[in-house]
């Protein structure tokens, strides 16, 4: 049974999430603050962490930074729980290495679907695509090394930004619908979730610098890499 930790100071939300996780077949453990979370983390490593941003003591972003800076938890899947409309926190969390975010209030079905989607992306090595080398203009993506570079300089991407760029490369020149990208990269289909995609595209463009202009917005459709 896969274990999921939730760090959330609101007891009602924490208990609802734990109940939902257990009903879905996960072993859930809840923590009110980061200090208690790190004590348990030293003993047991979960399959995934649900992390609220607004917490007493160290906030969620500070905790995320510690996780990503530690060798043991550098690749630990993390989904951020954010206040509705707090776009700055969402973008910052994604840039710092969060795998996804869920805005409060959220539904139980959406929560479990997103947990499962993130865990599927951390499937065993044998399920991954064969090694490929993609190049377009100044952008190079090497799947064997999981490395992205612009003009020969390596660019650090989050897990989801990398998967998004891979999907764009594998469909280079094609106008891709938002729903198709979301289904392929996030592995779920929720009406209105194009904002998640838009935020990742914005972040990806920023990290690619001038090369980010090669990711085109296709009006009323979605996005395309290349002309």
Secondary structure, 3 states (H helix, E strand, C coil): CCEEEEECCCHHHHHHHHHHHHHCCCEEEEECCHHHHHHHHCCCCCCEEEEECCCCCCCHHHHHHHHHHCHHHCCCEEEEEEECCCHHHHHHHHHCCCCEEEEECCCHHHHHHHHHHHHHHCCCHHHCCCCCEEEECCEEEECCCCEEEECCEEECCCHHHHHHHHHHHHCCCCCEEHHHHHHHHCCCCCCCCHHHHHHHHHHHHHHHHHHHHHEEEECCCEEEECC
